[in-house]
Amino acid sequence: MIRVHLPAHLRTIAHIDGEVELELNGTATQRALLDALEERYPMLRGTIREHGTGRRRAFVRFFACEEDLSHEEPDAPLPAPVVAGAEPFLVMGAMAGG
């Protein structure tokens, strides 16, 4: 099971308490993970990725295993500790402003 941690505002939209656990068929990639998340919680469509292009929204970041995965290719395999459920996949809102 892959553990996904969402920011509070997305958990509120999807009526989720705590982490989400998802099981993926095939290769575990960002695209597969986000597809499964949006399939289970359709109200999240368009909040993490753009509707038309499927690209990550500008102020959303992905982290796992103490690394920023935001600029990884969507079809690159997720880190092994994430796939094993030892580490969560974190979806976070970027901080901006001055």
Secondary structure, 3 states (H helix, E strand, C coil): CEEEECCHHHHHHHCCCCCEEECCCCCCEHHHHHHHHHHHCHHHCCCCECCCCCCECCCEEEEECCEECCCCCCCCECCHHHHCCCCCEEEEECCCCC
